[in-house]
Amino acid sequence: MCRNIRVLYNFEPPATDDEIRAASLQFVRKVSGYNRPSQANEAAFERAVDEVASASRRLLAALVTNAAPRDRETEAEKARAKSRERFARA
């Protein structure tokens, strides 16, 4: 999985449309190999981002869990700690 795509499920507050779109954009960039598509491919690229975002919204709405929602700041701190540990070894 792309490191830039973050888990969006089971957070309080829920993932925003901007977060879902950003994850969708990263996914389409990874799959297509384009950071920015050419003008000839721009429409297809944007359509793919929209379709992935739509599918992601439906998925997030349909998922069910008994786990308590995660706190964004706590998860962000865990990620920062993991990054510090990872790069301290280098």
DSSP file (Angstrom, degrees, kcal/mol; ACC not computed):
  #  RESIDUE AA STRUCTURE BP1 BP2  ACC     N-H-->O    O-->H-N    N-H-->O    O-->H-N    TCO  KAPPA ALPHA  PHI   PSI    X-CA   Y-CA   Z-CA
    1    1 A M              0   0    0      0, 0.0     2,-0.1     0, 0.0    26,-0.0   0.000 360.0 360.0 360.0 146.3    0.0    0.0    0.0
    2    2 A C    >   -     0   0    0      1,-0.1     3,-1.2     2,-0.1    25,-0.1  -0.428 360.0-137.4 -60.7 132.2    1.1    3.5   -0.7
    3    3 A R  T 3  S+     0   0    0      1,-0.2    -1,-0.1    -2,-0.1     0, 0.0   0.780 101.9  60.2 -65.5 -24.9    2.5    5.1    2.5
    4    4 A N  T 3  S+     0   0    0     22,-0.1     2,-0.6     2,-0.1    -1,-0.2   0.634  84.5  89.1 -79.6 -12.9    0.6    8.3    1.7
    5    5 A I    <   -     0   0    0     -3,-1.2     2,-0.2    21,-0.1    18,-0.0  -0.772  69.1-157.5 -88.1 120.7   -2.8    6.6    1.8
    6    6 A R        -     0   0    0     -2,-0.6     2,-0.3    13,-0.2    -2,-0.1  -0.638  24.9 -98.9 -98.7 153.2   -4.1    6.7    5.4
    7    7 A V        -     0   0    0     -2,-0.2    -1,-0.1     1,-0.1    16,-0.0  -0.535  38.1-179.7 -65.3 131.9   -6.6    4.5    7.1
    8    8 A L        +     0   0    0     -2,-0.3     7,-0.6     7,-0.1     3,-0.4   0.467  43.2 102.3-114.0  -6.4   -9.9    6.4    7.0
    9    9 A Y  S    S+     0   0    0      1,-0.2    61,-0.1     5,-0.1    -2,-0.0  -0.573  78.8  11.4 -90.1 144.3  -12.2    4.0    8.8
   10   10 A N  S    S+     0   0    0     -2,-0.2    60,-3.2     1,-0.2     2,-0.3   0.881  84.2 138.1  65.7  46.0  -13.4    4.1   12.4
   11   11 A F  E     -a   70   0A   0     -3,-0.4    -1,-0.2    58,-0.2    60,-0.2  -0.877  53.9-110.2-114.0 152.4  -12.3    7.6   13.4
   12   12 A E  E    S+a   71   0A   0     58,-1.8    60,-0.5    -2,-0.3     3,-0.0  -0.982 111.0  31.3-120.5 117.1  -14.2   10.2   15.3
   13   13 A P  S    S-     0   0    0      0, 0.0    -1,-0.1     0, 0.0     3,-0.1   0.605 112.2-115.2 -72.1 161.1  -15.0   12.5   13.6
   14   14 A P        -     0   0    0      0, 0.0    -5,-0.1     0, 0.0    -2,-0.1  -0.083  42.9 -73.8 -61.5 163.8  -15.5   10.4   10.4
   15   15 A A        -     0   0    0     -7,-0.6     2,-0.1    -4,-0.1    -7,-0.1  -0.277  51.8-128.8 -58.1 140.3  -13.3   10.9    7.4
   16   16 A T     >  -     0   0    0     -3,-0.1     4,-2.3     1,-0.1     5,-0.2  -0.429  21.5-108.5 -86.4 165.5  -14.1   14.0    5.4
   17   17 A D  H  > S+     0   0    0      1,-0.2     4,-2.6     2,-0.2     5,-0.2   0.862 121.4  55.6 -60.2 -35.4  -14.8   14.2    1.7
   18   18 A D  H  > S+     0   0    0      2,-0.2     4,-2.5     1,-0.2    -1,-0.2   0.908 107.8  47.5 -64.8 -41.5  -11.4   15.9    1.3
   19   19 A E  H  > S+     0   0    0      2,-0.2     4,-2.2     1,-0.2    -2,-0.2   0.908 113.1  48.3 -65.8 -41.6   -9.6   13.1    3.1
   20   20 A I  H  X S+     0   0    0     -4,-2.3     4,-2.3     2,-0.2    -2,-0.2   0.919 112.8  48.1 -64.6 -43.3  -11.4   10.5    0.9
   21   21 A R  H  X S+     0   0    0     -4,-2.6     4,-2.8     2,-0.2    -2,-0.2   0.906 110.2  51.9 -64.5 -41.4  -10.5   12.4   -2.2
   22   22 A A  H  X S+     0   0    0     -4,-2.5     4,-2.1     2,-0.2    -1,-0.2   0.912 111.5  46.6 -62.3 -42.3   -6.9   12.8   -1.2
   23   23 A A  H  X S+     0   0    0     -4,-2.2     4,-2.2     2,-0.2    -1,-0.2   0.898 112.7  50.4 -65.5 -39.6   -6.6    9.0   -0.6
   24   24 A S  H  X S+     0   0    0     -4,-2.3     4,-2.6     2,-0.2     5,-0.2   0.903 108.9  51.4 -64.6 -41.7   -8.3    8.4   -3.9
   25   25 A L  H  X S+     0   0    0     -4,-2.8     4,-2.5     2,-0.2    -2,-0.2   0.918 110.0  49.2 -60.8 -44.7   -5.9   10.7   -5.8
   26   26 A Q  H  X S+     0   0    0     -4,-2.1     4,-2.3     2,-0.2    -2,-0.2   0.907 111.3  50.3 -61.9 -41.6   -2.9    8.9   -4.2
   27   27 A F  H  X S+     0   0    0     -4,-2.2     4,-2.7     2,-0.2     5,-0.2   0.941 112.0  45.9 -62.3 -47.9   -4.4    5.5   -5.3
   28   28 A V  H  X S+     0   0    0     -4,-2.6     4,-2.8     1,-0.2     6,-0.4   0.883 111.6  52.9 -65.5 -37.6   -5.0    6.6   -8.9
   29   29 A R  H  X S+     0   0    0     -4,-2.5     4,-2.1    -5,-0.2     5,-0.4   0.928 111.7  46.3 -59.9 -44.2   -1.5    8.2   -9.1
   30   30 A K  H  < S+     0   0    0     -4,-2.3    -2,-0.2     2,-0.2    -1,-0.2   0.933 116.3  43.5 -65.2 -46.7    0.0    4.9   -7.9
   31   31 A V  H  < S+     0   0    0     -4,-2.7    -2,-0.2     1,-0.2    -1,-0.2   0.907 120.8  40.0 -66.6 -42.6   -2.0    2.8  -10.3
   32   32 A S  H  < S-     0   0    0     -4,-2.8    -1,-0.2    -5,-0.2    -2,-0.2   0.771  98.2-131.5 -80.1 -26.0   -1.5    5.1  -13.3
   33   33 A G     <  +     0   0    0     -4,-2.1     2,-0.5    -5,-0.3    -3,-0.1   0.500  68.5 121.1  84.3   3.1    2.1    6.0  -12.7
   34   34 A Y        -     0   0    0     -5,-0.4    -1,-0.3    -6,-0.4    -2,-0.2  -0.859  44.1-175.0-102.7 131.9    1.2    9.6  -13.2
   35   35 A N  S    S+     0   0    0     -2,-0.5    -1,-0.2     1,-0.4    -6,-0.1   0.837  95.4   6.1 -80.8 -41.2    1.8   12.3  -10.6
   36   36 A R  S    S-     0   0    0     -3,-0.1    -1,-0.4    -7,-0.1     6,-0.1  -0.964  88.7-132.9-139.3 121.1    0.0   14.7  -13.0
   37   37 A P        -     0   0    0      0, 0.0     5,-0.1     0, 0.0    -4,-0.0  -0.289  24.6-104.4 -73.9 159.9   -1.6   13.3  -16.2
   38   38 A S    >>  -     0   0    0      1,-0.1     4,-1.1     3,-0.0     3,-0.8  -0.268  38.9-100.8 -69.7 167.4   -1.1   14.8  -19.6
   39   39 A Q  H 3> S+     0   0    0      1,-0.2     4,-0.5     2,-0.2     3,-0.3   0.861 124.6  57.9 -59.6 -34.7   -4.0   16.9  -21.1
   40   40 A A  H 34 S+     0   0    0      1,-0.2    -1,-0.2     2,-0.1     4,-0.2   0.803 116.5  33.6 -65.7 -28.8   -4.9   13.8  -23.2
   41   41 A N  H <> S+     0   0    0     -3,-0.8     4,-2.5     1,-0.1    -1,-0.2   0.448  91.3  96.0-105.5  -2.5   -5.3   11.7  -20.1
   42   42 A E  H  X S+     0   0    0     -4,-1.1     4,-2.8    -3,-0.3     5,-0.2   0.888  83.5  49.5 -60.4 -43.4   -6.6   14.3  -17.6
   43   43 A A  H  X S+     0   0    0     -4,-0.5     4,-2.3     1,-0.2    -1,-0.2   0.924 113.9  45.5 -63.3 -44.5  -10.3   13.5  -18.1
   44   44 A A  H  > S+     0   0    0     -4,-0.2     4,-2.2     2,-0.2    -1,-0.2   0.900 113.4  50.8 -64.8 -40.4   -9.8    9.8  -17.6
   45   45 A F  H  X S+     0   0    0     -4,-2.5     4,-2.2     2,-0.2    -2,-0.2   0.944 112.5  44.9 -62.4 -49.8   -7.6   10.4  -14.6
   46   46 A E  H  X S+     0   0    0     -4,-2.8     4,-2.5     1,-0.2    -2,-0.2   0.879 112.0  52.7 -64.2 -38.7  -10.1   12.8  -12.9
   47   47 A R  H  X S+     0   0    0     -4,-2.3     4,-2.4    -5,-0.2    -1,-0.2   0.910 109.1  50.0 -62.7 -41.6  -13.0   10.3  -13.6
   48   48 A A  H  X S+     0   0    0     -4,-2.2     4,-2.7     2,-0.2     5,-0.2   0.913 109.6  50.6 -63.3 -43.0  -11.0    7.5  -12.0
   49   49 A V  H  X S+     0   0    0     -4,-2.2     4,-2.5     1,-0.2    -2,-0.2   0.930 111.8  48.2 -60.4 -45.0  -10.3    9.7   -8.9
   50   50 A D  H  X S+     0   0    0     -4,-2.5     4,-2.3     1,-0.2    -2,-0.2   0.901 112.8  47.9 -61.9 -41.8  -14.0   10.5   -8.7
   51   51 A E  H  X S+     0   0    0     -4,-2.4     4,-2.5     2,-0.2    -2,-0.2   0.898 112.6  47.7 -68.0 -41.2  -15.0    6.8   -9.1
   52   52 A V  H  X S+     0   0    0     -4,-2.7     4,-2.4     2,-0.2    -2,-0.2   0.910 112.3  50.2 -65.9 -41.4  -12.5    5.6   -6.5
   53   53 A A  H  X S+     0   0    0     -4,-2.5     4,-2.4    -5,-0.2    -2,-0.2   0.912 111.2  49.0 -62.5 -42.5  -13.7    8.3   -4.0
   54   54 A S  H  X S+     0   0    0     -4,-2.3     4,-2.2     2,-0.2    -2,-0.2   0.929 112.6  46.9 -62.9 -46.2  -17.3    7.3   -4.6
   55   55 A A  H  X S+     0   0    0     -4,-2.5     4,-2.4     1,-0.2    -1,-0.2   0.876 111.6  52.4 -63.2 -37.5  -16.5    3.6   -4.0
   56   56 A S  H  X S+     0   0    0     -4,-2.4     4,-2.8     2,-0.2    -2,-0.2   0.906 107.9  50.7 -66.0 -41.9  -14.5    4.5   -0.9
   57   57 A R  H  X S+     0   0    0     -4,-2.4     4,-2.1     2,-0.2    -2,-0.2   0.922 111.6  48.0 -61.1 -44.0  -17.4    6.5    0.5
   58   58 A R  H  X S+     0   0    0     -4,-2.2     4,-1.5     2,-0.2    -2,-0.2   0.911 112.4  49.7 -63.1 -42.2  -19.8    3.6    0.0
   59   59 A L  H  X S+     0   0    0     -4,-2.4     4,-1.6     1,-0.2     3,-0.5   0.950 111.0  47.9 -61.2 -50.3  -17.3    1.2    1.6
   60   60 A L  H  < S+     0   0    0     -4,-2.8    -1,-0.2     1,-0.2    -2,-0.2   0.860 112.0  50.6 -61.0 -35.8  -16.8    3.4    4.6
   61   61 A A  H  < S+     0   0    0     -4,-2.1    -1,-0.2    -5,-0.2    -2,-0.2   0.796 112.9  46.4 -71.1 -28.2  -20.5    3.8    5.1
   62   62 A A  H  < S+     0   0    0     -4,-1.5    -2,-0.2    -3,-0.5    -1,-0.2   0.691  87.7 103.0 -90.0 -20.3  -21.1    0.0    4.8
   63   63 A L     <  -     0   0    0     -4,-1.6     2,-0.4    -5,-0.1   -53,-0.1  -0.340  53.5-160.7 -68.7 145.6  -18.4   -1.2    7.2
   64   64 A V        +     0   0    0     -2,-0.0     2,-0.3   -54,-0.0    -2,-0.0  -0.975  14.1 167.9-128.4 140.4  -19.4   -2.3   10.7
   65   65 A T        -     0   0    0     -2,-0.4   -55,-0.0     2,-0.1    -2,-0.0  -0.991  34.7-153.0-148.0 154.7  -17.3   -2.6   13.8
   66   66 A N        +     0   0    0     -2,-0.3     2,-0.1     2,-0.1    -1,-0.1   0.448  69.0 107.6-100.2  -5.6  -17.7   -3.1   17.6
   67   67 A A  S    S-     0   0    0      1,-0.1    -2,-0.1     3,-0.0     3,-0.1  -0.391  80.3-103.6 -73.2 149.0  -14.4   -1.3   18.3
   68   68 A A        -     0   0    0      1,-0.1    -1,-0.1    -2,-0.1    -2,-0.1  -0.438  47.4 -93.2 -67.9 145.4  -14.3    2.1   19.8
   69   69 A P        -     0   0    0      0, 0.0   -58,-0.2     0, 0.0     2,-0.2  -0.288  43.6-117.7 -59.4 145.0  -13.6    4.9   17.3
   70   70 A R  E     -a   11   0A   0    -60,-3.2   -58,-1.8   -61,-0.1     2,-0.5  -0.520  19.5-119.8 -84.1 153.0   -9.9    5.9   17.1
   71   71 A D  E  >  -a   12   0A   0     -2,-0.2     4,-2.2   -60,-0.2     5,-0.2  -0.817  13.4-144.1 -94.0 128.4   -8.7    9.3   18.0
   72   72 A R  H  > S+     0   0    0    -60,-0.5     4,-2.4    -2,-0.5     5,-0.2   0.896  98.6  49.4 -60.6 -43.3   -6.9   11.1   15.2
   73   73 A E  H  > S+     0   0    0      2,-0.2     4,-2.3     1,-0.2    -1,-0.2   0.894 110.5  50.3 -66.9 -39.3   -4.3   12.8   17.4
   74   74 A T  H  > S+     0   0    0      2,-0.2     4,-2.1     1,-0.2    -1,-0.2   0.928 113.0  46.3 -62.8 -44.8   -3.4    9.6   19.1
   75   75 A E  H  X S+     0   0    0     -4,-2.2     4,-2.1     1,-0.2    -2,-0.2   0.877 111.1  52.6 -65.8 -37.6   -3.0    7.8   15.8
   76   76 A A  H  X S+     0   0    0     -4,-2.4     4,-2.4    -5,-0.2    -1,-0.2   0.900 108.8  49.9 -64.5 -40.7   -0.9   10.7   14.4
   77   77 A E  H  X S+     0   0    0     -4,-2.3     4,-2.6     2,-0.2    -2,-0.2   0.898 108.6  52.4 -65.9 -39.8    1.4   10.6   17.4
   78   78 A K  H  X S+     0   0    0     -4,-2.1     4,-2.4     2,-0.2    -1,-0.2   0.918 110.5  48.6 -59.6 -42.9    1.9    6.8   17.0
   79   79 A A  H  X S+     0   0    0     -4,-2.1     4,-2.3     2,-0.2    -2,-0.2   0.902 111.2  49.6 -64.9 -41.4    2.8    7.4   13.3
   80   80 A R  H  X S+     0   0    0     -4,-2.4     4,-2.6     2,-0.2    -2,-0.2   0.912 111.4  49.1 -64.0 -41.4    5.3   10.2   14.3
   81   81 A A  H  X S+     0   0    0     -4,-2.6     4,-2.3     2,-0.2    -2,-0.2   0.910 111.2  49.5 -63.9 -42.1    6.9    7.9   16.9
   82   82 A K  H  X S+     0   0    0     -4,-2.4     4,-2.4     2,-0.2    -1,-0.2   0.897 111.6  49.5 -63.5 -40.0    7.2    5.1   14.4
   83   83 A S  H  X S+     0   0    0     -4,-2.3     4,-2.7     2,-0.2     5,-0.3   0.917 109.7  50.4 -65.6 -43.8    8.8    7.5   11.9
   84   84 A R  H  X S+     0   0    0     -4,-2.6     4,-1.5     1,-0.2    -2,-0.2   0.920 113.2  46.7 -60.5 -42.7   11.3    8.8   14.5
   85   85 A E  H  X S+     0   0    0     -4,-2.3     4,-1.0     2,-0.2    -2,-0.2   0.915 112.9  49.5 -64.9 -43.3   12.3    5.3   15.4
   86   86 A R  H  < S+     0   0    0     -4,-2.4     4,-0.4     1,-0.2     3,-0.4   0.919 116.5  39.6 -62.9 -45.7   12.5    4.2   11.7
   87   87 A F  H  < S+     0   0    0     -4,-2.7    -1,-0.2     1,-0.2     3,-0.2   0.664 104.5  67.2 -83.7 -15.4   14.7    7.1   10.7
   88   88 A A  H  < S+     0   0    0     -4,-1.5    -1,-0.2    -5,-0.3    -2,-0.2   0.811  99.7  53.2 -69.3 -29.6   16.8    7.1   13.9
   89   89 A R     <        0   0    0     -4,-1.0    -1,-0.2    -3,-0.4    -2,-0.2   0.722 360.0 360.0 -76.8 -22.0   18.2    3.8   12.8
   90   90 A A              0   0    0     -4,-0.4    -1,-0.2    -3,-0.2    -2,-0.1   0.480 360.0 360.0 -72.5 360.0   19.3    5.0    9.4
